[in-house]
């Protein structure tokens, strides 16, 4: 008897890692990882940001590849369920893409606000 559900947990992790391997096949996902490879070290190394800002920027960035995975899942499901052109299939794909756009805009806003914070710290020192 698997009282704690550890077998289920193990299968869930295995499935999730298989999903990550699939996500790496997507160009947009790899582009977002490249952005994170530059942006996250900046968030953690630039002086003038509090720990809260650093964590906030990290979480904002993590939302982007997560939403890209959801977008890809929706596109794949729609392609299976509706191989012919269908206005509802297009709507589903467009909505998932709009989710990615919203996360991109949220990141731009968050990073802009963080840059403003850093600029304010630099101006106070100078």
Backbone atoms as SQL, in Angstrom:
CREATE TABLE atoms (id INTEGER PRIMARY KEY, chain TEXT, resi INTEGER, resn TEXT, atom TEXT, x REAL, y REAL, z REAL);
INSERT INTO atoms VALUES
  (1, 'A', 1, 'UNK', 'N', 0.847, -1.198, 0.000),
  (2, 'A', 1, 'UNK', 'CA', 0.000, 0.000, 0.000),
  (3, 'A', 1, 'UNK', 'C', 0.882, 1.249, 0.000),
  (4, 'A', 2, 'UNK', 'N', 0.571, 2.152, -0.887),
  (5, 'A', 2, 'UNK', 'CA', 1.348, 3.382, -1.015),
  (6, 'A', 2, 'UNK', 'C', 0.610, 4.499, -0.282),
  (7, 'A', 3, 'UNK', 'N', 0.717, 4.467, 1.040),
  (8, 'A', 3, 'UNK', 'CA', -0.057, 5.352, 1.917),
  (9, 'A', 3, 'UNK', 'C', 0.167, 6.831, 1.614),
  (10, 'A', 4, 'UNK', 'N', 1.399, 7.231, 1.350),
  (11, 'A', 4, 'UNK', 'CA', 1.717, 8.642, 1.125),
  (12, 'A', 4, 'UNK', 'C', 1.613, 9.058, -0.342),
  (13, 'A', 5, 'UNK', 'N', 1.323, 8.120, -1.213),
  (14, 'A', 5, 'UNK', 'CA', 1.207, 8.457, -2.627),
  (15, 'A', 5, 'UNK', 'C', 2.546, 8.743, -3.285),
  (16, 'A', 6, 'UNK', 'N', 3.609, 8.128, -2.763),
  (17, 'A', 6, 'UNK', 'CA', 4.944, 8.395, -3.306),
  (18, 'A', 6, 'UNK', 'C', 5.094, 7.883, -4.731),
  (19, 'A', 7, 'UNK', 'N', 4.442, 6.770, -5.039),
  (20, 'A', 7, 'UNK', 'CA', 4.508, 6.247, -6.404),
  (21, 'A', 7, 'UNK', 'C', 3.858, 7.247, -7.367),
  (22, 'A', 8, 'UNK', 'N', 2.714, 7.783, -6.958),
  (23, 'A', 8, 'UNK', 'CA', 2.040, 8.800, -7.771),
  (24, 'A', 8, 'UNK', 'C', 2.921, 10.039, -7.928),
  (25, 'A', 9, 'UNK', 'N', 3.543, 10.461, -6.851),
  (26, 'A', 9, 'UNK', 'CA', 4.430, 11.628, -6.899),
  (27, 'A', 9, 'UNK', 'C', 5.595, 11.379, -7.862),
  (28, 'A', 10, 'UNK', 'N', 6.179, 10.198, -7.789),
  (29, 'A', 10, 'UNK', 'CA', 7.281, 9.857, -8.689),
  (30, 'A', 10, 'UNK', 'C', 6.854, 9.884, -10.146),
  (31, 'A', 11, 'UNK', 'N', 5.662, 9.331, -10.432),
  (32, 'A', 11, 'UNK', 'CA', 5.164, 9.352, -11.820),
  (33, 'A', 11, 'UNK', 'C', 4.892, 10.782, -12.270),
  (34, 'A', 12, 'UNK', 'N', 4.369, 11.591, -11.350),
  (35, 'A', 12, 'UNK', 'CA', 4.084, 12.991, -11.698),
  (36, 'A', 12, 'UNK', 'C', 5.371, 13.736, -12.062),
  (37, 'A', 13, 'UNK', 'N', 6.423, 13.538, -11.279),
  (38, 'A', 13, 'UNK', 'CA', 7.701, 14.177, -11.592),
  (39, 'A', 13, 'UNK', 'C', 8.249, 13.670, -12.919),
  (40, 'A', 14, 'UNK', 'N', 8.132, 12.372, -13.150),
  (41, 'A', 14, 'UNK', 'CA', 8.615, 11.797, -14.407),
  (42, 'A', 14, 'UNK', 'C', 7.882, 12.418, -15.600),
  (43, 'A', 15, 'UNK', 'N', 6.565, 12.542, -15.485),
  (44, 'A', 15, 'UNK', 'CA', 5.779, 13.152, -16.563),
  (45, 'A', 15, 'UNK', 'C', 6.168, 14.617, -16.762),
  (46, 'A', 16, 'UNK', 'N', 6.369, 15.334, -15.664),
  (47, 'A', 16, 'UNK', 'CA', 6.727, 16.750, -15.761),
  (48, 'A', 16, 'UNK', 'C', 8.082, 16.927, -16.438),
  (49, 'A', 17, 'UNK', 'N', 9.044, 16.083, -16.096),
  (50, 'A', 17, 'UNK', 'CA', 10.362, 16.194, -16.732),
  (51, 'A', 17, 'UNK', 'C', 10.290, 15.806, -18.206),
  (52, 'A', 18, 'UNK', 'N', 9.423, 14.856, -18.544),
  (53, 'A', 18, 'UNK', 'CA', 9.233, 14.527, -19.957),
  (54, 'A', 18, 'UNK', 'C', 8.643, 15.740, -20.679),
  (55, 'A', 19, 'UNK', 'N', 7.722, 16.445, -20.012),
  (56, 'A', 19, 'UNK', 'CA', 7.154, 17.669, -20.583),
  (57, 'A', 19, 'UNK', 'C', 8.208, 18.737, -20.796),
  (58, 'A', 20, 'UNK', 'N', 9.131, 18.876, -19.839),
  (59, 'A', 20, 'UNK', 'CA', 10.221, 19.842, -20.011),
  (60, 'A', 20, 'UNK', 'C', 11.099, 19.488, -21.208),
  (61, 'A', 21, 'UNK', 'N', 11.366, 18.200, -21.376),
  (62, 'A', 21, 'UNK', 'CA', 12.153, 17.782, -22.556),
  (63, 'A', 21, 'UNK', 'C', 11.424, 18.167, -23.838),
  (64, 'A', 22, 'UNK', 'N', 10.103, 18.004, -23.844),
  (65, 'A', 22, 'UNK', 'CA', 9.313, 18.397, -25.019),
  (66, 'A', 22, 'UNK', 'C', 9.359, 19.914, -25.212),
  (67, 'A', 23, 'UNK', 'N', 9.285, 20.655, -24.112),
  (68, 'A', 23, 'UNK', 'CA', 9.303, 22.118, -24.205),
  (69, 'A', 23, 'UNK', 'C', 10.603, 22.606, -24.836),
  (70, 'A', 24, 'UNK', 'N', 11.708, 21.930, -24.554),
  (71, 'A', 24, 'UNK', 'CA', 12.997, 22.328, -25.123),
  (72, 'A', 24, 'UNK', 'C', 13.007, 22.227, -26.645),
  (73, 'A', 25, 'UNK', 'N', 12.054, 21.510, -27.218),
  (74, 'A', 25, 'UNK', 'CA', 11.975, 21.402, -28.672),
  (75, 'A', 25, 'UNK', 'C', 11.359, 22.659, -29.293),
  (76, 'A', 26, 'UNK', 'N', 10.758, 23.503, -28.461),
  (77, 'A', 26, 'UNK', 'CA', 10.076, 24.702, -28.948),
  (78, 'A', 26, 'UNK', 'C', 11.035, 25.891, -28.983),
  (79, 'A', 27, 'UNK', 'N', 11.092, 26.570, -30.108),
  (80, 'A', 27, 'UNK', 'CA', 11.992, 27.713, -30.277),
  (81, 'A', 27, 'UNK', 'C', 11.686, 28.810, -29.261),
  (82, 'A', 28, 'UNK', 'N', 10.412, 29.150, -29.091),
  (83, 'A', 28, 'UNK', 'CA', 10.042, 30.237, -28.170),
  (84, 'A', 28, 'UNK', 'C', 10.486, 29.910, -26.742),
  (85, 'A', 29, 'UNK', 'N', 10.354, 28.656, -26.343),
  (86, 'A', 29, 'UNK', 'CA', 10.772, 28.245, -24.997),
  (87, 'A', 29, 'UNK', 'C', 12.281, 28.434, -24.829),
  (88, 'A', 30, 'UNK', 'N', 13.036, 28.027, -25.834),
  (89, 'A', 30, 'UNK', 'CA', 14.491, 28.193, -25.760),
  (90, 'A', 30, 'UNK', 'C', 14.874, 29.670, -25.751),
  (91, 'A', 31, 'UNK', 'N', 14.155, 30.492, -26.501),
  (92, 'A', 31, 'UNK', 'CA', 14.426, 31.937, -26.485),
  (93, 'A', 31, 'UNK', 'C', 14.167, 32.515, -25.092),
  (94, 'A', 32, 'UNK', 'N', 13.094, 32.088, -24.464),
  (95, 'A', 32, 'UNK', 'CA', 12.770, 32.580, -23.127),
  (96, 'A', 32, 'UNK', 'C', 13.808, 32.125, -22.106),
  (97, 'A', 33, 'UNK', 'N', 14.334, 30.916, -22.274),
  (98, 'A', 33, 'UNK', 'CA', 15.402, 30.456, -21.383),
  (99, 'A', 33, 'UNK', 'C', 16.658, 31.303, -21.577),
  (100, 'A', 34, 'UNK', 'N', 16.940, 31.664, -22.822),
  (101, 'A', 34, 'UNK', 'CA', 18.108, 32.511, -23.093),
  (102, 'A', 34, 'UNK', 'C', 17.938, 33.885, -22.447),
  (103, 'A', 35, 'UNK', 'N', 16.730, 34.428, -22.524),
  (104, 'A', 35, 'UNK', 'CA', 16.460, 35.711, -21.861),
  (105, 'A', 35, 'UNK', 'C', 16.695, 35.569, -20.364),
  (106, 'A', 36, 'UNK', 'N', 16.204, 34.492, -19.793),
  (107, 'A', 36, 'UNK', 'CA', 16.387, 34.258, -18.361),
  (108, 'A', 36, 'UNK', 'C', 17.843, 34.072, -17.979),
  (109, 'A', 37, 'UNK', 'N', 18.617, 33.463, -18.870),
  (110, 'A', 37, 'UNK', 'CA', 20.043, 33.247, -18.580),
  (111, 'A', 37, 'UNK', 'C', 20.789, 34.568, -18.454),
  (112, 'A', 38, 'UNK', 'N', 20.267, 35.604, -19.095),
  (113, 'A', 38, 'UNK', 'CA', 20.858, 36.943, -18.989),
  (114, 'A', 38, 'UNK', 'C', 20.181, 37.743, -17.877),
  (115, 'A', 39, 'UNK', 'N', 18.858, 37.717, -17.873),
  (116, 'A', 39, 'UNK', 'CA', 18.099, 38.584, -16.967),
  (117, 'A', 39, 'UNK', 'C', 18.223, 38.185, -15.501),
  (118, 'A', 40, 'UNK', 'N', 18.177, 36.899, -15.213),
  (119, 'A', 40, 'UNK', 'CA', 18.200, 36.490, -13.800),
  (120, 'A', 40, 'UNK', 'C', 19.512, 36.828, -13.094),
  (121, 'A', 41, 'UNK', 'N', 20.663, 36.589, -13.712),
  (122, 'A', 41, 'UNK', 'CA', 21.886, 37.042, -13.038),
  (123, 'A', 41, 'UNK', 'C', 21.904, 38.562, -12.812),
  (124, 'A', 42, 'UNK', 'N', 21.364, 39.310, -13.769),
  (125, 'A', 42, 'UNK', 'CA', 21.285, 40.761, -13.587),
  (126, 'A', 42, 'UNK', 'C', 20.427, 41.082, -12.367),
  (127, 'A', 43, 'UNK', 'N', 19.283, 40.413, -12.259),
  (128, 'A', 43, 'UNK', 'CA', 18.373, 40.668, -11.137),
  (129, 'A', 43, 'UNK', 'C', 19.052, 40.395, -9.800),
  (130, 'A', 44, 'UNK', 'N', 19.899, 39.388, -9.766),
  (131, 'A', 44, 'UNK', 'CA', 20.509, 38.988, -8.489),
  (132, 'A', 44, 'UNK', 'C', 21.834, 39.688, -8.219),
  (133, 'A', 45, 'UNK', 'N', 22.435, 40.269, -9.239),
  (134, 'A', 45, 'UNK', 'CA', 23.756, 40.881, -9.037),
  (135, 'A', 45, 'UNK', 'C', 23.747, 42.407, -9.034),
  (136, 'A', 46, 'UNK', 'N', 22.746, 43.022, -9.633),
  (137, 'A', 46, 'UNK', 'CA', 22.735, 44.485, -9.705),
  (138, 'A', 46, 'UNK', 'C', 22.532, 45.062, -8.298),
  (139, 'A', 47, 'UNK', 'N', 23.337, 46.044, -7.949),
  (140, 'A', 47, 'UNK', 'CA', 23.163, 46.650, -6.621),
  (141, 'A', 47, 'UNK', 'C', 21.920, 47.544, -6.588),
  (142, 'A', 48, 'UNK', 'N', 21.365, 47.695, -5.417),
  (143, 'A', 48, 'UNK', 'CA', 20.246, 48.612, -5.250),
  (144, 'A', 48, 'UNK', 'C', 18.884, 47.956, -5.239),
  (145, 'A', 49, 'UNK', 'N', 18.824, 46.631, -5.383),
  (146, 'A', 49, 'UNK', 'CA', 17.545, 45.937, -5.327),
  (147, 'A', 49, 'UNK', 'C', 17.448, 45.132, -4.038),
  (148, 'A', 50, 'UNK', 'N', 16.286, 45.162, -3.429),
  (149, 'A', 50, 'UNK', 'CA', 16.068, 44.366, -2.218),
  (150, 'A', 50, 'UNK', 'C', 15.860, 42.901, -2.598),
  (151, 'A', 51, 'UNK', 'N', 15.903, 42.049, -1.598),
  (152, 'A', 51, 'UNK', 'CA', 15.638, 40.621, -1.821),
  (153, 'A', 51, 'UNK', 'C', 14.242, 40.435, -2.412),
  (154, 'A', 52, 'UNK', 'N', 13.284, 41.207, -1.936),
  (155, 'A', 52, 'UNK', 'CA', 11.923, 41.103, -2.450),
  (156, 'A', 52, 'UNK', 'C', 11.869, 41.400, -3.947),
  (157, 'A', 53, 'UNK', 'N', 12.566, 42.444, -4.404),
  (158, 'A', 53, 'UNK', 'CA', 12.624, 42.751, -5.823),
  (159, 'A', 53, 'UNK', 'C', 13.246, 41.599, -6.609),
  (160, 'A', 54, 'UNK', 'N', 14.334, 41.055, -6.078),
  (161, 'A', 54, 'UNK', 'CA', 15.035, 39.970, -6.782),
  (162, 'A', 54, 'UNK', 'C', 14.130, 38.745, -6.945),
  (163, 'A', 55, 'UNK', 'N', 13.436, 38.402, -5.886),
  (164, 'A', 55, 'UNK', 'CA', 12.517, 37.262, -5.941),
  (165, 'A', 55, 'UNK', 'C', 11.360, 37.569, -6.895),
  (166, 'A', 56, 'UNK', 'N', 10.832, 38.779, -6.809),
  (167, 'A', 56, 'UNK', 'CA', 9.725, 39.185, -7.677),
  (168, 'A', 56, 'UNK', 'C', 10.108, 39.068, -9.154),
  (169, 'A', 57, 'UNK', 'N', 11.275, 39.565, -9.524),
  (170, 'A', 57, 'UNK', 'CA', 11.713, 39.487, -10.920),
  (171, 'A', 57, 'UNK', 'C', 11.925, 38.042, -11.351),
  (172, 'A', 58, 'UNK', 'N', 12.429, 37.223, -10.449),
  (173, 'A', 58, 'UNK', 'CA', 12.617, 35.802, -10.764),
  (174, 'A', 58, 'UNK', 'C', 11.278, 35.118, -11.011),
  (175, 'A', 59, 'UNK', 'N', 10.306, 35.384, -10.149),
  (176, 'A', 59, 'UNK', 'CA', 8.983, 34.778, -10.308),
  (177, 'A', 59, 'UNK', 'C', 8.314, 35.275, -11.587),
  (178, 'A', 60, 'UNK', 'N', 8.452, 36.561, -11.870),
  (179, 'A', 60, 'UNK', 'CA', 7.891, 37.099, -13.121),
  (180, 'A', 60, 'UNK', 'C', 8.480, 36.378, -14.325),
  (181, 'A', 61, 'UNK', 'N', 9.791, 36.185, -14.306),
  (182, 'A', 61, 'UNK', 'CA', 10.403, 35.506, -15.450),
  (183, 'A', 61, 'UNK', 'C', 9.937, 34.051, -15.519),
  (184, 'A', 62, 'UNK', 'N', 9.875, 33.358, -14.376),
  (185, 'A', 62, 'UNK', 'CA', 9.453, 31.951, -14.384),
  (186, 'A', 62, 'UNK', 'C', 8.048, 31.776, -14.958),
  (187, 'A', 63, 'UNK', 'N', 7.205, 32.791, -14.800),
  (188, 'A', 63, 'UNK', 'CA', 5.855, 32.711, -15.351),
  (189, 'A', 63, 'UNK', 'C', 5.879, 32.641, -16.878),
  (190, 'A', 64, 'UNK', 'N', 6.903, 33.211, -17.491),
  (191, 'A', 64, 'UNK', 'CA', 6.970, 33.256, -18.958),
  (192, 'A', 64, 'UNK', 'C', 7.162, 31.870, -19.581),
  (193, 'A', 65, 'UNK', 'N', 8.212, 31.121, -19.216),
  (194, 'A', 65, 'UNK', 'CA', 8.305, 29.783, -19.814),
  (195, 'A', 65, 'UNK', 'C', 7.158, 28.872, -19.385),
  (196, 'A', 66, 'UNK', 'N', 6.611, 29.093, -18.173),
  (197, 'A', 66, 'UNK', 'CA', 5.464, 28.289, -17.740),
  (198, 'A', 66, 'UNK', 'C', 4.271, 28.533, -18.661),
  (199, 'A', 67, 'UNK', 'N', 4.008, 29.796, -18.974),
  (200, 'A', 67, 'UNK', 'CA', 2.890, 30.107, -19.870),
  (201, 'A', 67, 'UNK', 'C', 3.177, 29.620, -21.282),
  (202, 'A', 68, 'UNK', 'N', 4.435, 29.653, -21.688),
  (203, 'A', 68, 'UNK', 'CA', 4.795, 29.139, -23.017),
  (204, 'A', 68, 'UNK', 'C', 4.499, 27.643, -23.103),
  (205, 'A', 69, 'UNK', 'N', 4.745, 26.916, -22.020),
  (206, 'A', 69, 'UNK', 'CA', 4.431, 25.483, -21.985),
  (207, 'A', 69, 'UNK', 'C', 2.925, 25.282, -22.126),
  (208, 'A', 70, 'UNK', 'N', 2.137, 26.087, -21.415),
  (209, 'A', 70, 'UNK', 'CA', 0.681, 25.986, -21.525),
  (210, 'A', 70, 'UNK', 'C', 0.234, 26.327, -22.951),
  (211, 'A', 71, 'UNK', 'N', 0.813, 27.360, -23.534),
  (212, 'A', 71, 'UNK', 'CA', 0.491, 27.745, -24.908),
  (213, 'A', 71, 'UNK', 'C', 0.776, 26.593, -25.874),
  (214, 'A', 72, 'UNK', 'N', 1.918, 25.968, -25.722),
  (215, 'A', 72, 'UNK', 'CA', 2.275, 24.848, -26.598),
  (216, 'A', 72, 'UNK', 'C', 1.324, 23.675, -26.398),
  (217, 'A', 73, 'UNK', 'N', 0.952, 23.412, -25.150),
  (218, 'A', 73, 'UNK', 'CA', 0.004, 22.326, -24.871),
  (219, 'A', 73, 'UNK', 'C', -1.342, 22.595, -25.540),
  (220, 'A', 74, 'UNK', 'N', -1.814, 23.829, -25.438),
  (221, 'A', 74, 'UNK', 'CA', -3.090, 24.183, -26.076),
  (222, 'A', 74, 'UNK', 'C', -2.983, 24.020, -27.586),
  (223, 'A', 75, 'UNK', 'N', -1.904, 24.518, -28.170),
  (224, 'A', 75, 'UNK', 'CA', -1.742, 24.401, -29.624),
  (225, 'A', 75, 'UNK', 'C', -1.716, 22.940, -30.070),
  (226, 'A', 76, 'UNK', 'N', -0.995, 22.095, -29.335),
  (227, 'A', 76, 'UNK', 'CA', -0.935, 20.677, -29.697),
  (228, 'A', 76, 'UNK', 'C', -2.293, 20.000, -29.553),
  (229, 'A', 77, 'UNK', 'N', -2.999, 20.296, -28.463),
  (230, 'A', 77, 'UNK', 'CA', -4.324, 19.698, -28.265),
  (231, 'A', 77, 'UNK', 'C', -5.288, 20.141, -29.358),
  (232, 'A', 78, 'UNK', 'N', -5.254, 21.421, -29.697),
  (233, 'A', 78, 'UNK', 'CA', -6.137, 21.937, -30.742),
  (234, 'A', 78, 'UNK', 'C', -5.800, 21.287, -32.080),
  (235, 'A', 79, 'UNK', 'N', -4.531, 21.113, -32.377),
  (236, 'A', 79, 'UNK', 'CA', -4.135, 20.491, -33.648),
  (237, 'A', 79, 'UNK', 'C', -4.641, 19.052, -33.746),
  (238, 'A', 80, 'UNK', 'N', -4.670, 18.346, -32.629),
  (239, 'A', 80, 'UNK', 'CA', -5.178, 16.969, -32.638),
  (240, 'A', 80, 'UNK', 'C', -6.693, 16.960, -32.793),
  (241, 'A', 81, 'UNK', 'N', -7.363, 17.823, -32.021),
  (242, 'A', 81, 'UNK', 'CA', -8.827, 17.807, -31.997),
  (243, 'A', 81, 'UNK', 'C', -9.457, 18.458, -33.217),
  (244, 'A', 82, 'UNK', 'N', -8.743, 19.375, -33.843),
  (245, 'A', 82, 'UNK', 'CA', -9.309, 20.105, -34.975),
  (246, 'A', 82, 'UNK', 'C', -8.254, 20.270, -36.061),
  (247, 'A', 83, 'UNK', 'N', -7.951, 19.186, -36.791),
  (248, 'A', 83, 'UNK', 'CA', -6.915, 19.289, -37.828),
  (249, 'A', 83, 'UNK', 'C', -7.322, 20.226, -38.972),
  (250, 'A', 84, 'UNK', 'N', -8.614, 20.402, -39.188),
  (251, 'A', 84, 'UNK', 'CA', -9.098, 21.336, -40.204),
  (252, 'A', 84, 'UNK', 'C', -9.209, 22.717, -39.574),
  (253, 'A', 85, 'UNK', 'N', -9.149, 23.754, -40.411),
  (254, 'A', 85, 'UNK', 'CA', -9.292, 25.105, -39.883),
  (255, 'A', 85, 'UNK', 'C', -10.666, 25.252, -39.248),
  (256, 'A', 86, 'UNK', 'N', -10.676, 25.863, -38.065),
  (257, 'A', 86, 'UNK', 'CA', -11.915, 26.066, -37.334),
  (258, 'A', 86, 'UNK', 'C', -11.782, 27.370, -36.564),
  (259, 'A', 87, 'UNK', 'N', -12.810, 28.218, -36.592),
  (260, 'A', 87, 'UNK', 'CA', -12.685, 29.499, -35.883),
  (261, 'A', 87, 'UNK', 'C', -12.493, 29.335, -34.376),
  (262, 'A', 88, 'UNK', 'N', -13.089, 28.312, -33.788),
  (263, 'A', 88, 'UNK', 'CA', -12.897, 28.093, -32.341),
  (264, 'A', 88, 'UNK', 'C', -11.491, 27.578, -32.038),
  (265, 'A', 89, 'UNK', 'N', -10.941, 26.789, -32.945),
  (266, 'A', 89, 'UNK', 'CA', -9.564, 26.320, -32.767),
  (267, 'A', 89, 'UNK', 'C', -8.607, 27.515, -32.834),
  (268, 'A', 90, 'UNK', 'N', -8.848, 28.381, -33.794),
  (269, 'A', 90, 'UNK', 'CA', -8.007, 29.584, -33.903),
  (270, 'A', 90, 'UNK', 'C', -8.151, 30.449, -32.653),
  (271, 'A', 91, 'UNK', 'N', -9.375, 30.583, -32.149),
  (272, 'A', 91, 'UNK', 'CA', -9.617, 31.380, -30.955),
  (273, 'A', 91, 'UNK', 'C', -8.860, 30.811, -29.759),
  (274, 'A', 92, 'UNK', 'N', -8.887, 29.492, -29.596),
  (275, 'A', 92, 'UNK', 'CA', -8.168, 28.855, -28.485),
  (276, 'A', 92, 'UNK', 'C', -6.671, 29.124, -28.580),
  (277, 'A', 93, 'UNK', 'N', -6.118, 28.986, -29.775),
  (278, 'A', 93, 'UNK', 'CA', -4.689, 29.242, -29.967),
  (279, 'A', 93, 'UNK', 'C', -4.357, 30.709, -29.713),
  (280, 'A', 94, 'UNK', 'N', -5.207, 31.597, -30.217),
  (281, 'A', 94, 'UNK', 'CA', -4.966, 33.033, -30.020),
  (282, 'A', 94, 'UNK', 'C', -5.045, 33.409, -28.542),
  (283, 'A', 95, 'UNK', 'N', -5.979, 32.820, -27.821),
  (284, 'A', 95, 'UNK', 'CA', -6.103, 33.107, -26.388),
  (285, 'A', 95, 'UNK', 'C', -4.874, 32.628, -25.617),
  (286, 'A', 96, 'UNK', 'N', -4.374, 31.459, -25.957),
  (287, 'A', 96, 'UNK', 'CA', -3.169, 30.962, -25.292),
  (288, 'A', 96, 'UNK', 'C', -1.982, 31.867, -25.614),
  (289, 'A', 97, 'UNK', 'N', -1.893, 32.294, -26.856),
  (290, 'A', 97, 'UNK', 'CA', -0.836, 33.229, -27.236),
  (291, 'A', 97, 'UNK', 'C', -0.971, 34.566, -26.522),
  (292, 'A', 98, 'UNK', 'N', -2.201, 35.015, -26.304),
  (293, 'A', 98, 'UNK', 'CA', -2.434, 36.254, -25.569),
  (294, 'A', 98, 'UNK', 'C', -1.963, 36.115, -24.124),
  (295, 'A', 99, 'UNK', 'N', -2.083, 34.908, -23.567),
  (296, 'A', 99, 'UNK', 'CA', -1.561, 34.663, -22.219),
  (297, 'A', 99, 'UNK', 'C', -0.063, 34.881, -22.167),
  (298, 'A', 100, 'UNK', 'N', 0.644, 34.401, -23.170),
  (299, 'A', 100, 'UNK', 'CA', 2.092, 34.615, -23.251),
  (300, 'A', 100, 'UNK', 'C', 2.386, 36.111, -23.359),
  (301, 'A', 101, 'UNK', 'N', 1.631, 36.803, -24.200),
  (302, 'A', 101, 'UNK', 'CA', 1.825, 38.245, -24.360),
  (303, 'A', 101, 'UNK', 'C', 1.611, 38.982, -23.034),
  (304, 'A', 102, 'UNK', 'N', 0.586, 38.612, -22.288),
  (305, 'A', 102, 'UNK', 'CA', 0.330, 39.257, -20.994),
  (306, 'A', 102, 'UNK', 'C', 1.505, 39.071, -20.039),
  (307, 'A', 103, 'UNK', 'N', 2.079, 37.882, -20.016),
  (308, 'A', 103, 'UNK', 'CA', 3.228, 37.627, -19.141),
  (309, 'A', 103, 'UNK', 'C', 4.436, 38.434, -19.629),
  (310, 'A', 104, 'UNK', 'N', 4.607, 38.537, -20.942),
  (311, 'A', 104, 'UNK', 'CA', 5.702, 39.368, -21.480),
  (312, 'A', 104, 'UNK', 'C', 5.538, 40.816, -21.049),
  (313, 'A', 105, 'UNK', 'N', 4.323, 41.344, -21.156),
  (314, 'A', 105, 'UNK', 'CA', 4.071, 42.729, -20.753),
  (315, 'A', 105, 'UNK', 'C', 4.274, 42.908, -19.250),
  (316, 'A', 106, 'UNK', 'N', 3.849, 41.937, -18.463),
  (317, 'A', 106, 'UNK', 'CA', 4.062, 42.013, -17.018),
  (318, 'A', 106, 'UNK', 'C', 5.554, 42.045, -16.706),
  (319, 'A', 107, 'UNK', 'N', 6.339, 41.255, -17.438),
  (320, 'A', 107, 'UNK', 'CA', 7.792, 41.264, -17.240),
  (321, 'A', 107, 'UNK', 'C', 8.387, 42.613, -17.610),
  (322, 'A', 108, 'UNK', 'N', 7.954, 43.177, -18.719),
  (323, 'A', 108, 'UNK', 'CA', 8.467, 44.497, -19.115),
  (324, 'A', 108, 'UNK', 'C', 8.152, 45.535, -18.044),
  (325, 'A', 109, 'UNK', 'N', 6.943, 45.495, -17.522),
  (326, 'A', 109, 'UNK', 'CA', 6.550, 46.430, -16.481),
  (327, 'A', 109, 'UNK', 'C', 7.386, 46.217, -15.213),
  (328, 'A', 110, 'UNK', 'N', 7.532, 44.961, -14.793),
  (329, 'A', 110, 'UNK', 'CA', 8.293, 44.660, -13.566),
  (330, 'A', 110, 'UNK', 'C', 9.759, 45.062, -13.719),
  (331, 'A', 111, 'UNK', 'N', 10.364, 44.718, -14.854),
  (332, 'A', 111, 'UNK', 'CA', 11.771, 45.050, -15.060),
  (333, 'A', 111, 'UNK', 'C', 11.966, 46.559, -15.195),
  (334, 'A', 112, 'UNK', 'N', 11.000, 47.233, -15.803),
  (335, 'A', 112, 'UNK', 'CA', 11.070, 48.689, -15.883),
  (336, 'A', 112, 'UNK', 'C', 10.983, 49.334, -14.506),
  (337, 'A', 113, 'UNK', 'N', 10.095, 48.814, -13.672),
  (338, 'A', 113, 'UNK', 'CA', 9.962, 49.343, -12.314),
  (339, 'A', 113, 'UNK', 'C', 11.229, 49.067, -11.508),
  (340, 'A', 114, 'UNK', 'N', 11.825, 47.896, -11.699),
  (341, 'A', 114, 'UNK', 'CA', 13.071, 47.570, -10.991),
  (342, 'A', 114, 'UNK', 'C', 14.200, 48.488, -11.457),
  (343, 'A', 115, 'UNK', 'N', 14.253, 48.759, -12.757),
  (344, 'A', 115, 'UNK', 'CA', 15.280, 49.665, -13.276),
  (345, 'A', 115, 'UNK', 'C', 15.094, 51.060, -12.689),
  (346, 'A', 116, 'UNK', 'N', 13.856, 51.487, -12.546),
  (347, 'A', 116, 'UNK', 'CA', 13.558, 52.780, -11.936),
  (348, 'A', 116, 'UNK', 'C', 14.049, 52.806, -10.488),
  (349, 'A', 117, 'UNK', 'N', 13.845, 51.698, -9.791),
  (350, 'A', 117, 'UNK', 'CA', 14.314, 51.580, -8.387),
  (351, 'A', 117, 'UNK', 'C', 15.836, 51.686, -8.317),
  (352, 'A', 118, 'UNK', 'N', 16.526, 50.984, -9.190),
  (353, 'A', 118, 'UNK', 'CA', 17.983, 51.024, -9.222),
  (354, 'A', 118, 'UNK', 'C', 18.462, 52.437, -9.573),
  (355, 'A', 119, 'UNK', 'N', 17.836, 53.042, -10.565),
  (356, 'A', 119, 'UNK', 'CA', 18.202, 54.396, -10.965),
  (357, 'A', 119, 'UNK', 'C', 18.022, 55.366, -9.789),
  (358, 'A', 120, 'UNK', 'N', 16.935, 55.220, -9.047),
  (359, 'A', 120, 'UNK', 'CA', 16.695, 56.056, -7.876),
  (360, 'A', 120, 'UNK', 'C', 17.783, 55.892, -6.835),
  (361, 'A', 121, 'UNK', 'N', 18.222, 54.651, -6.604),
  (362, 'A', 121, 'UNK', 'CA', 19.314, 54.401, -5.650),
  (363, 'A', 121, 'UNK', 'C', 20.608, 55.045, -6.122),
  (364, 'A', 122, 'UNK', 'N', 20.889, 54.935, -7.420),
  (365, 'A', 122, 'UNK', 'CA', 22.127, 55.516, -7.951),
  (366, 'A', 122, 'UNK', 'C', 22.107, 57.034, -7.858),
  (367, 'A', 123, 'UNK', 'N', 20.956, 57.634, -8.112),
  (368, 'A', 123, 'UNK', 'CA', 20.861, 59.099, -8.059),
  (369, 'A', 123, 'UNK', 'C', 20.986, 59.604, -6.621),
  (370, 'A', 124, 'UNK', 'N', 20.498, 58.858, -5.652),
  (371, 'A', 124, 'UNK', 'CA', 20.621, 59.251, -4.243),
  (372, 'A', 124, 'UNK', 'C', 22.076, 59.221, -3.793),
  (373, 'A', 125, 'UNK', 'N', 22.820, 58.241, -4.308),
  (374, 'A', 125, 'UNK', 'CA', 24.241, 58.117, -3.935),
  (375, 'A', 125, 'UNK', 'C', 25.082, 59.204, -4.583),
  (376, 'A', 126, 'UNK', 'N', 24.714, 59.571, -5.806),
  (377, 'A', 126, 'UNK', 'CA', 25.527, 60.507, -6.576),
  (378, 'A', 126, 'UNK', 'C', 25.183, 61.894, -6.277);
